[in-house]
């Protein structure tokens, strides 16, 4: 069993959100999870899937790198376990790609659930037409350096959102949301309740019932857009 020496920049021993909770959370859209999490935890919209069909869910293996260097990502690929999602704080830099088809293939064969990277990637045609989930901030054909120390499994900021190792990461066509590991069970319960409400609401709209939300006029009055007694 691997141990993590004191002061090491590679932390091998982290507590992950359970596989059962990952499976349960994966049934919901990132948008539903974000709403019930207080509209917090969403990663900056620049981080997008290479294809709208791509979805990912799993515990975070966090990586912090200097812009343009991917050495620490290789370390993360080596220690990640099947089902993990590698999330990389690349500072939003898209001046060169931090990974491409070779690293993505390594991750896929290793059982890693997907990669979310706030930086550029390359080999976009191959990756976008494949079935392995890659979320990135952009594209660039230029390759990275591999010579600067980074951090693996330390707290990071991913597109403006705090991520701790083992937190739940869920991504789909809308983008990426991060749920703190200790809060996942509560969020899943709230997500099902919200989904039930939204499903009923859409069904009502399709039947021509209550085409606008019941709360709209009240809120318009509260902000002065409608006078008291005035209706839409």
N, C-alpha and C positions, 0 to 999 in steps of 0.2 A: 504494500500500500504506500503510495506516494505521500510524502509530508511536505509542508511548506516551511522552509527555514525562516527564522526571524529576519525581517527586513527584505525578504525576497520581493521582486517586482512581479512575480508570477504566483498567484494564489491558486493552488489546486483544490483546496478543500472549501467548498461553499455549500450553503443550504439552498436547495432548489424548491420552487413551487412543485407540488406533487404531480405526477403524470395524470392522475384522476382529475385534478382541477384543470390541468392544461386541456385535457380532452373535453371537459365540460365547457370551458371558456371558448374553445375553438368553434363552437356551434353558433356563436354570436358575431355580428359585425363589429368591427373596431369602433364604428360610430355609436352603437348601442352601449358598448362598454365605456366609452369616453363620456357619454351623457350621464350614466349612472355613477360615474366616478367623480361627478361634480364638474364636468367639462375641463378636466385636468388630465395631465399625463400624455397628451398627444405630442408627437414629434413634429417638428417644423415641416410644413407641406413640401419643402424641397426634396424630402426623402420619399421617393415614390417607387412602386414596383416596376420592374422592367417590362412587365406585361400585366394588364388589368386582371388576368385570371389567377395571378399568383396570390397565395395565402400562406400565412405562417403563424404558428403559435408554439411557444415553448419558453423555458427558463433562460434568462440572459447570461451569456458569457461575455463580460464587458471587456472592451479593449480601448486603451487610450494611446494615440500615436501622435508624433509630430507630423505636421502637414507634409505629405509627399513620401512618407516612409511607411513600409508595411511589415517590418521585422516582427513587431509584437503580434500581428495578425497570424503569422506562421506559428508562433508559440501557442496562440489560442486554438488554432486548428489541431495542434498536437495533443492538447489536454482536454478538449471538449468531449462530452459524452453524447451518445445517440439521443436525439430529441432536443438537444440544446439549440439555442439561437445565438449566433455570434453577433454582437452589436458593437459597432466601432465609432468612437468619437474621432472623426477625421477633421473636425473643426469647420466642416462645410466647404473645405477646399476642393476645387475641381480642376486644379492646374495639372494634375496627373492622376492616373488610375491607381488604386491601391489593390485591386484584384481583377482577375479575368477568368477565362474558361478553365484554366488549369487548376487554380485554387478552388473554384466552385465545384469542379469535378471531384477534387479531393474531399471537400466538405460533404458532398452528396454521398459518396461511397463510404465515408466515415459515419454516416447516419445523422449528421448534424441537420437540424430541421430547416435551417435557412440562415441568411445573412442580411443584416440591416446595417448600412454603412453611410454615415454622414460625410461622404466624399464621393469621388468619381470611381467608376469601374470602366472596363473595356471589354472587347469581344461581345458587344451588345447584341449583335444579330443572333449569334449562337445562344447566348444566355436568354434572350427574350423569347426565342422560339423553343426553348427547352422547358422542362417541368420542375426546375429547381428554383425555389423562391429567393430572389435577390431584390433588395430595396436599396436604392442609392440616391445621392443628391445630384448626379449628373454623369456625363460620359467624357472620356478623354483617351486618345490613343497612346499618350505618353505613359511609360512605365515608371514605377516608384524606385526609390532607393531602399536599401535593406541594411542600414548601418546605424540607426538611432534607437536607443532604448525606449521602451514604452512600458505600459502597465497592463496586466491581465488580471481581471477579477478584482478591480478596485472600483469605488464609486466613480461614475462618469456623468457628463452632460451630453445627451444625444439629441441634437437639434433643439436645444433649449429645455429638454426634459431630463430630470434626474433619474438615473438608472443605477440600481445596486445589483451586484451579482445575485442571480437566482430569482430576480423579479420576473413577472410574467410579461412577455412581449407578444402582441397580436398585431398582425398586419394583413391588409387586404387592399382592394382597389382604391379605397379612400385614403390610405396611409397607415400610420403605425401608432398604437397606443401602448403605454407601459403602465402596468398595475403593480404596486408594491406587493411583494410576496405574501405578507401577513394580511393583506386586505382582499385577496382574490376570492375567497369563499363568499364573503359578503357581497362583493360586486356581482358575482355570478347569480346570486339570488335576486338581486335588484334587476339584473339584466333580463331575466325571464319575465318578471312582472312588467317591465317596460315593453318588452316584445309583445306580450299579450295585449297590452293597451294599444300599441301601434297597429297590430294586426286587426283588432276590432275597429279602430278608427278608419283604416284604409277600406275595410269591408263596408263600413257605413258610407264613406264617400262614393264608392262604386255603386251603391244603391241609391245615390242621390240624397242621402240623409245627412243633415248637419255638415254642409259643404265647407263651412269655416269653423274654426275652434270656438267653443262657447266662451272662452276667456278673452277673446279679442277686443270686444267693445269695452269691457271693464278696464283693460290695460290702456286702451287708447284714451279713455277718460282720465286715467291716473296721470298720464303725461301731458294732458291738455290738448290732445288732437281731436277729441270729441267733447262737446259741451254736455253738461248734465242734462239727461233727457233726450239728447240727440242720438240717433241710431244710424248705422250704416245702411 
